[in-house]
Amino acid sequence: MDFAQIVQTVALYAIPVLFAITLHEAAHGYAARHFGDRTAELMGRITLNPVKHIDPVGTIAMPLILYFATAGAFLFGYAKPVPVNFGRLRNPKRDMVWVALAGPGANLFQAIAWTILLYVLAGIGVQEPFFLQMCRAGVLVNLVMFAFNLFPLPPLDGGRILVGLLPMRQAELVSRVEPWGFFIVMALVITGVVGNLWLRPLMMLTGSAIEVLLTPLRLLIL
């Protein structure tokens, strides 16, 4: 790949990715503290400092290696998870759902915010491609994180939501998958199952919903 193109792509996505992972993880910590677990707070993880949430391998090395190895066709990464002791929540089974939802919820909020910023910049006549493309990158990154993390398999947020919603017996069966969940998810990602049957459909549905929600603003500004 052209080196200049790589540098431009990294520059476009750096800020949206840092915001996406930072607010995602911080949201988990804030929600956990609200429902009674101070583990993340005591470890200094309830913060908007992105350095606290960056995993050297998952956030930096792995995405870069995959980007170069696949010419940008396949990317995967992860942040340092915020520690949550679900046993310390006031109502562990119920509150687990809200704590898990907080992360994807933060990404959904950011996707909406980046879309609004894109409309505003276009509305005031900003034509600099870099800023407009960064807004689009922000929407894409957050839609990916929102949809991917809702995949209903532990240890992803969607898996924890599923465990919290299921009756106790079924919830215990699903929770037993967690030690192998990461490897199962990776296999499903590589084979295209997650992308084709979950990620893309949910991203398209969510993106369309955001466009409908912001239609009045778009008509007012553009």
GUROFI-628638 format. One line per 2 residues: number of its first residue (from 1); their letters; for each residue x, y, z of N, C-alpha, C. Coordinates in steps of 0.02 Angstrom, whole numbers, plus 32768, in hexadecimal, padded with zeros to 4 digits. Example, Ala and Ser with C-alpha at 12.3 -4.5 7.8 and 13.67 -1.06 7.14 Angstrom:
REM residues 2
1) as) 8294,7EE4,8186,8267,7F1F,8186,8294,7F5B,8186  8282,7F90,8162,82AC,7FCB,8165,8285,8002,818A
***
This chain:
REM residues 222
1) md) 802A,7FC4,8000,8000,8000,8000,802C,803E,8000  8013,8075,7FE4,8037,80B4,7FE2,803F,80CE,802A
3) fa) 807D,80E1,803C,808C,80F6,8081,8064,8134,8094  805E,8163,8065,8038,81A0,8073,7FEF,8191,8081
5) qi) 7FD4,815F,805E,7F8E,814C,8069,7F86,812D,80AE  7FB7,8105,80C3,7FB5,80E6,8106,7FB6,811C,813C
7) vq) 7FE3,814C,8135,7FE9,8182,8166,7FA7,81A9,816A  7F8A,81B7,8130,7F4B,81DD,812E,7F13,81B6,8150
9) tv) 7F10,8175,8144,7EDC,814C,8162,7EE3,814A,81AE  7F21,8140,81C5,7F2E,813F,820D,7F1B,8182,822D
11) al) 7F2C,81B9,820B,7F1C,81FC,8225,7ED1,8206,8229  7EAC,81EF,81F7,7E64,81F7,81F5,7E42,81D1,822E
13) ya) 7E5A,8195,823C,7E38,8169,826C,7E52,8170,82B3  7E8C,818E,82BE,7EAA,8190,8300,7E7D,81B0,8334
15) ip) 7E65,81ED,8326,7E3B,8210,8357,7DF9,81ED,8362  7DD4,81D9,832C,7D95,81B5,8338,7D9F,8174,8360
17) vl) 7DD4,814F,8352,7DE0,8110,8375,7DEF,811D,83BF  7E19,814E,83CD,7E2A,815E,8413,7DEB,8172,843A
19) fa) 7DC2,819D,841C,7D83,81B1,843D,7D55,8174,8446  7D51,814A,8412,7D23,8111,8414,7D34,80E1,844C
21) it) 7D74,80CE,8451,7D87,809D,8484,7D87,80BC,84CA  7D9B,80FB,84CF,7D9E,811C,8510,7D59,8123,852F
23) lh) 7D2A,813F,8509,7CE7,8149,8523,7CC3,8107,852D  7CD1,80D5,8503,7CB3,8093,850B,7CC6,8075,854F
25) ea) 7D07,8074,855C,7D1E,8055,859A,7D0C,807E,85D7  7D12,80C1,85D2,7D00,80EB,860A,7CB6,80E4,861B
27) ah) 7C8C,80DC,85E8,7C44,80D4,85F4,7C36,8096,861D  7C5A,805F,860F,7C52,8023,8638,7C62,8032,8682
29) gy) 7C9A,8056,868C,7CAE,8066,86D0,7C7D,8093,86F4  7C65,80C7,86D2,7C33,80F3,86F0,7BF3,80CD,8702
31) aa) 7BDD,80A2,86D5,7BA0,807C,86E2,7BAA,804C,871D  7BE4,802B,871E,7BF1,7FFC,8755,7BF1,8021,8798
33) rh) 7C11,805C,879A,7C12,8083,87D8,7BCB,8098,87EC  7BA3,80AB,87BB,7B5F,80C0,87C9,7B37,8088,87E9
35) fg) 7B44,804B,87D4,7B1D,8012,87EE,7B40,7FEE,8827  7B76,800C,8842,7B91,7FF2,8881,7BD7,7FD5,887F
37) dr) 7BF5,7FCC,8845,7C38,7FAF,8841,7C6C,7FE5,8835  7C9A,7FEF,8864,7CCD,8023,885E,7D11,8008,8848
39) ta) 7D12,7FCA,882F,7D52,7FAB,881B,7D78,7FD6,87E9  7D57,7FEA,87B4,7D77,8013,8780,7D8E,8056,879C
41) el) 7D64,8074,87C6,7D76,80B5,87E3,7DB5,80B0,880E  7DB9,807C,8837,7DF2,8074,8864,7E32,8064,883D
43) mg) 7E2B,8049,8800,7E66,803A,87D7,7E76,8072,87A6  7E52,80AA,87AD,7E5F,80E4,8783,7E4A,80DC,873B
45) ri) 7E19,80B0,872E,7E04,80A3,86E9,7DC6,80CA,86D5  7DA7,80EE,8703,7D70,811A,86EF,7D8E,815D,86DC
47) tl) 7DA4,8161,869F,7DC8,819C,8689,7DC0,81A5,863E  7DC4,81E3,8627,7DC2,81F1,85E0,7E08,81F7,85C2
49) np) 7E3A,81E2,85EA,7E7F,81DF,85D1,7E87,81A0,85A7  7E90,81A7,8565,7E93,816B,853B,7ECD,813C,854B
51) vk) 7F03,8157,8567,7F3D,812D,8578,7F2A,80F5,85A8  7EFC,8104,85D5,7EE7,80D2,8606,7EC1,8097,85E6
53) hi) 7EA7,80A1,85AA,7E7E,806E,858A,7EA0,804B,8550  7EDB,8064,853D,7EFF,8048,8503,7F23,8007,8517
55) dp) 7F18,7FD3,84F1,7F3D,7F95,84F9,7F72,7F94,84C3  7FB2,7F90,84D4,7FE7,7F94,84A2,7FDF,7F62,8469
57) vg) 7FC9,7F26,8479,7FC0,7EF3,8446,7F7E,7EFC,8421  7F47,7EFE,8447,7F05,7EFF,8428,7EF1,7F40,8407
59) ti) 7F0A,7F78,8421,7EF6,7FB9,8407,7F26,7FD4,83D2  7F65,7FC1,83D6,7F98,7FDD,83A9,7FB6,7FA8,837B
61) am) 7FD6,7F76,8398,7FFC,7F46,836F,7FD0,7F1C,8342  7F9B,7EFE,835E,7F70,7ED1,8336,7F4F,7EF5,82FB
63) pl) 7F2E,7F2F,8306,7F0F,7F51,82CD,7F41,7F65,8297  7F7C,7F7D,82AB,7FAE,7F91,827A,7FC7,7F55,8252
65) il) 7FD5,7F1D,8274,7FED,7EE1,8252,7FB8,7EC8,8221  7F7A,7EC5,8236,7F44,7EAE,820B,7F3A,7EDE,81D0
67) yf) 7F41,7F1E,81DD,7F37,7F50,81A8,7F6B,7F46,8171  7FAA,7F3E,8185,7FDF,7F34,8153,7FDB,7EF0,8132
69) at) 7FCA,7EBC,815A,7FC9,7E78,8140,7F91,7E6C,810E  7F59,7E8F,8119,7F1E,7E84,80EE,7F0F,7EBF,80C0
71) ag) 7F3D,7EEF,80BD,7F34,7F2C,8094,7EF3,7F51,80A7  7EE4,7F4F,80E8,7EAA,7F74,8100,7E68,7F4F,80F9
73) af) 7E6A,7F10,80E2,7E2C,7EEB,80D7,7E0F,7ECF,8118  7E39,7EC5,814A,7E21,7EA7,8188,7E43,7EC9,81C4
75) lf) 7E1B,7EE3,81F1,7E36,7F03,822D,7E13,7EE7,826A  7E39,7EE0,829F,7E1C,7EC9,82DF,7E48,7EE3,8317
77) gy) 7E29,7EF8,834D,7E4F,7F10,8386,7E23,7F14,83C3  7E41,7F24,83FB,7E1A,7F29,8439,7E40,7F57,846A
79) ak) 7E1B,7F73,8497,7E37,7F9D,84CC,7E40,7F74,850B  7E60,7F92,853C,7E68,7F71,857D,7E25,7F73,85A1
81) pv) 7E07,7F39,85AF,7DC4,7F39,85CD,7DC4,7F59,8612  7D8F,7F7E,8620,7D86,7F9B,8662,7D70,7F63,8692
83) pv) 7D93,7F5B,86CA,7D81,7F25,86F9,7D3E,7F32,871B  7D12,7F01,8719,7CD2,7F06,873A,7CC7,7EC8,8764
85) nf) 7CBA,7ED1,87A4,7CA9,7E99,87D1,7C5D,7E96,87D6  7C3F,7E6B,87AD,7BF6,7E6A,87A9,7BD6,7E55,87EC
87) gr) 7BFC,7E31,8815,7BE2,7E1E,8856,7BD8,7E58,8885  7BF8,7E90,8878,7BF1,7ECB,88A2,7BB8,7EF9,888C
89) lr) 7B9A,7EEB,8853,7B60,7F12,883D,7B25,7F06,886C  7AFC,7F38,8874,7AC3,7F31,88A3,7A94,7EF9,888E
91) np) 7A88,7EF3,884E,7A5F,7EBD,8833,7A87,7EA0,87F9  7AB5,7E70,8805,7AE6,7E5B,87D3,7AC8,7E48,878F
93) kr) 7A94,7E20,878F,7A79,7E08,8750,7A58,7E3F,8728  7A33,7E6A,8748,7A11,7EA2,8726,7A43,7ED8,8713
95) dm) 7A6D,7EEB,8743,7A9B,7F23,8738,7AD1,7F12,8705  7AE1,7ED1,86FD,7B11,7EBC,86CB,7AFC,7ED4,8686
97) vw) 7ABB,7ED2,8678,7AA1,7EE7,8637,7AB1,7F30,862B  7AA5,7F5A,865D,7AB0,7FA2,8654,7AFA,7FB3,864E
99) va) 7B24,7F90,8675,7B6C,7F9C,8670,7B85,7F88,862B  7B6D,7F4F,8612,7B82,7F38,85D0,7B69,7F66,8599
101) la) 7B2C,7F7F,85A0,7B0F,7FAC,856E,7B32,7FEF,856A  7B51,8003,85A1,7B6F,8046,85A4,7BA4,8050,856F
103) gp) 7BCE,801D,8562,7C03,8024,8531,7BE9,802E,84EA  7BC1,8000,84D0,7BA2,800B,848E,7B78,804A,848B
105) ga) 7B57,805B,84C3,7B30,8098,84C5,7B5B,80D6,84B9  7B97,80D5,84D6,7BC6,810D,84CB,7BDA,8112,8482
107) nl) 7BE3,80D8,8461,7BF5,80D9,841A,7BBB,80F0,83EF  7B7E,80DE,8400,7B44,80F5,83DC,7B3E,8141,83E2
109) fq) 7B48,815B,841D,7B47,81A4,8428,7B7C,81C6,83FD  7BB7,81A9,83FA,7BED,81C8,83D3,7BDE,81C5,8388
111) ai) 7BC0,818E,8371,7BAE,818A,832A,7B7D,81C2,8318  7B4E,81CF,8345,7B1F,8206,833A,7B43,8249,833B
113) aw) 7B72,8252,836B,7B96,8290,8371,7BC2,829E,8334  7BE4,826B,831A,7C0E,8274,82DE,7BE2,8284,82A1
115) ti) 7BA7,8267,829E,7B79,8276,8267,7B62,82BE,826A  7B51,82D6,82A6,7B3D,831B,82AF,7B76,834A,829B
117) ll) 7BB3,833A,82B0,7BEC,8364,829F,7BF6,8365,8253  7BED,832D,8232,7BF3,832A,81E9,7BBF,8359,81C9
119) yv) 7B82,8357,81E1,7B4D,8383,81C6,7B5F,83CC,81D1  7B77,83DC,820D,7B87,8421,821E,7BC0,843C,81F3
121) la) 7BF5,8413,81EB,7C2E,8428,81C2,7C18,8434,817A  7BF0,8406,8160,7BD7,840E,811C,7BA9,844A,8116
123) gi) 7B82,8455,814B,7B52,848D,814A,7B73,84D1,814B  7BAC,84D7,816C,7BCE,8518,8170,7C01,8520,8138
125) gv) 7C02,84EF,810B,7C2B,84F6,80CF,7C72,84DD,80D3  7C81,84B5,8106,7CC5,8498,810C,7CCE,8465,80D4
127) qe) 7D01,846D,80AC,7D0C,8440,8073,7D4E,8419,807A  7D72,8423,80B1,7DB0,83FE,80BC,7DA1,83B4,80C3
129) pf) 7DB8,838A,8093,7DA7,8343,8094,7DBD,831F,80D3  7DF5,8334,80F0,7E0F,8311,812B,7DDC,8311,8164
131) fl) 7DBF,834B,8173,7D90,834F,81AB,7D4F,832A,819D  7D37,832F,815F,7CFA,830B,814D,7D04,82C0,814F
133) qm) 7D3F,82AA,8138,7D4E,8262,8139,7D58,824A,8180  7D74,8274,81AC,7D7C,8261,81F2,7D38,8256,8212
135) cr) 7D08,8281,8202,7CC4,8279,821D,7CA6,8237,8206  7CAF,8228,81C6,7C96,81E8,81AC,7CB9,81AD,81CD
137) ag) 7CFA,81B5,81DA,7D20,8180,81FD,7D05,8178,8244  7CF5,81AF,8264,7CD9,81AC,82A8,7C97,8187,82AA
139) vl) 7C6C,8193,8278,7C2C,816F,8274,7C39,8125,8269  7C66,8114,823A,7C74,80CE,822A,7C91,80A9,8266
141) vn) 7CC4,80C6,8285,7CE5,80A5,82BE,7CB3,8096,82F5  7C89,80C6,8305,7C5A,80BC,833D,7C21,808D,832B
143) lv) 7C0C,808D,82EC,7BDA,805B,82D7,7BF7,8015,82DC  7C36,800D,82C8,7C57,7FCC,82CD,7C5B,7FB5,8316
145) mf) 7C72,7FE2,8342,7C78,7FCF,8389,7C35,7FC2,83A8  7C03,7FEA,8396,7BBF,7FE0,83B0,7BA4,7F9B,839C
147) af) 7BA8,7F8C,835C,7B8B,7F4D,8344,7BB4,7F11,835A  7BF6,7F16,8355,7C20,7EDC,8366,7C19,7EC9,83B0
149) nl) 7C1A,7EFB,83DB,7C17,7EEC,8423,7BD3,7ED2,8439  7BA0,7EDC,8410,7B5E,7EC1,8421,7B54,7E79,840A
151) fp) 7B87,7E5C,83E9,7B81,7E16,83D5,7B75,7DEB,8413  7B41,7DC1,8414,7B2A,7DA1,8452,7B54,7D64,8466
153) lp) 7B93,7D70,8476,7BBE,7D39,848D,7BF0,7D55,84BF  7BF2,7D3A,84FC,7C25,7D52,852C,7C6B,7D44,8511
155) pl) 7C9B,7D6F,851E,7C9B,7DA7,854D,7C86,7DEA,852F  7C6B,7DEC,84F2,7C54,7E2B,84D5,7C19,7E45,84FD
157) dg) 7C0C,7E86,84F6,7BD6,7EA5,851B,7B93,7E85,850C  7B88,7E72,84CD,7B49,7E51,84BB,7B40,7E10,84E0
159) gr) 7B76,7DEC,84EB,7B72,7DAE,8511,7B5F,7DBA,8559  7B7A,7DEE,8577,7B69,7DFD,85BD,7B20,7E15,85C1
161) il) 7B09,7E3A,858F,7AC3,7E4F,858E,7A96,7E12,8589  7AA9,7DE2,855F,7A82,7DA5,8557,7A7F,7D7E,8599
163) vg) 7AB8,7D79,85BB,7ABA,7D56,85FC,7A8C,7D78,862E  7A8C,7DBB,862D,7A62,7DDF,865C,7A18,7DD9,864E
165) ll) 7A06,7DCD,8610,79BF,7DCA,85FD,79A2,7D84,8601  79CC,7D52,85F9,79B3,7D0D,85FA,79A1,7CF6,8640
167) pm) 7973,7CC5,8645,7967,7CA5,8686,79A8,7C87,86A1  79AB,7C7E,86E3,79EA,7C6B,8704,7A0B,7C2D,86E6
169) rq) 79E4,7BF9,86D9,7A01,7BBB,86C0,7A21,7BC5,867C  79FD,7BE5,864E,7A18,7BF1,860B,7A52,7C23,860E
171) ae) 7A4D,7C53,863C,7A83,7C84,8643,7AC4,7C62,8659  7ABF,7C32,8686,7AFB,7C0E,869C,7B1A,7BE6,8663
173) lv) 7AF1,7BC9,8638,7B0B,7BA3,85FF,7B31,7BD1,85CF  7B14,7C0C,85C1,7B35,7C3B,8593,7B75,7C55,85B1
175) sr) 7B75,7C64,85F2,7BB0,7C81,8613,7BEB,7C51,8612  7BDE,7C0F,860C,7C15,7BDF,860B,7C3F,7BE4,85CB
177) ve) 7C24,7C06,8599,7C48,7C0E,855A,7C81,7C41,8560  7C7D,7C6C,8593,7CAA,7CA7,8596,7CF4,7C96,8591
179) pw) 7D0E,7C62,85B2,7D56,7C54,85AD,7D6D,7C49,8565  7D41,7C31,853A,7D53,7C23,84F4,7D32,7C55,84C4
181) gf) 7D0D,7C84,84E0,7CE6,7CB2,84B6,7D10,7CDA,8486  7D4A,7CF3,849C,7D74,7D1C,8471,7D8A,7CF5,8433
183) fi) 7D9E,7CB6,843E,7DB5,7C8D,8406,7D7C,7C7B,83D7  7D41,7C70,83F3,7D06,7C61,83CA,7CF5,7C9E,839F
185) vm) 7CF5,7CD9,83BF,7CE6,7D16,839A,7D19,7D22,8362  7D59,7D18,8371,7D8D,7D21,833F,7D82,7CF2,8303
187) al) 7D70,7CB3,8312,7D64,7C83,82DD,7D28,7C99,82B2  7CF4,7CB2,82D3,7CB9,7CC9,82AF,7CC7,7D07,8286
189) vi) 7CF4,7D32,82A0,7D08,7D6E,827A,7D2F,7D5A,823C  7D60,7D2E,8245,7D8B,7D1A,820D,7D64,7CF7,81D6
191) tg) 7D33,7CCF,81EA,7D0B,7CAA,81B8,7CD4,7CD6,819A  7CCC,7D13,81B2,7C9B,7D40,8195,7C56,7D3C,81B2
193) vv) 7C4C,7D0F,81E2,7C08,7D06,81FE,7BF2,7D46,8222  7C1D,7D61,824C,7C0B,7D9D,8272,7BFF,7DD7,8243
195) gn) 7C2C,7DE0,8213,7C26,7E19,81E5,7BE8,7E16,81BA  7BDA,7DDC,819D,7BA3,7DD6,816D,7B5E,7DD0,818E
197) lw) 7B5B,7DAD,81C6,7B1A,7D9F,81E4,7B09,7DCD,821E  7B3A,7DF1,8238,7B2C,7E1B,8272,7B44,7E63,8268
199) lr) 7B85,7E6B,825D,7BA3,7EAD,825D,7B86,7EDC,8228  7B89,7EC7,81E9,7B72,7EF3,81B3,7B27,7F02,81B8
201) pl) 7AFC,7ECE,81C3,7AB5,7EDE,81C8,7AA5,7F0E,8201  7AC4,7F04,823C,7AB5,7F2F,8275,7AD1,7F75,826A
203) mm) 7B0C,7F7A,824A,7B28,7FBC,823A,7AFC,7FE2,8209  7AE4,7FC0,81D6,7AB8,7FE0,81A5,7A77,7FF7,81C5
205) lt) 7A5A,7FCC,81F0,7A1C,7FDE,8212,7A26,801A,8240  7A5D,8019,8266,7A6B,804F,8295,7A7A,8090,826F
207) gs) 7AA3,808B,823A,7AB3,80C6,8213,7A75,80E5,81F4  7A48,80BB,81DB,7A0A,80D5,81BF,79DF,80F6,81F4
209) ai) 79DD,80D8,8230,79B6,80F5,8267,79D1,813A,827B  7A14,8140,827B,7A33,8181,828C,7A21,81B5,8257
211) ev) 7A23,81A1,8218,7A11,81D0,81E2,79C9,81E8,81E9  799C,81B9,81F8,7955,81CC,8201,794E,81FA,823D
213) ll) 7970,81EA,8274,796D,8213,82B1,7984,825A,82A4  79B9,8261,827C,79D6,82A3,8270,79BD,82C5,8230
215) tp) 798A,82A8,8211,796E,82C7,81D4,795A,8310,81DE  7936,8321,8214,7924,8368,821E,7961,8396,8220
217) lr) 7996,837F,8242,79D3,83A8,8247,79F4,83AE,8202  79F6,8377,81DD,7A15,8379,819A,79EF,83A8,816D
219) ll) 79AD,83A7,816E,7985,83D2,8144,798C,841C,8158  7998,8427,8199,799F,846B,81B2,79E2,8489,819F
221) il) 7A17,845F,81A1,7A5B,8479,8197,7A70,8478,814E  7A5F,8441,812B,7A7A,8438,80E6,7A4C,8458,80B2
***
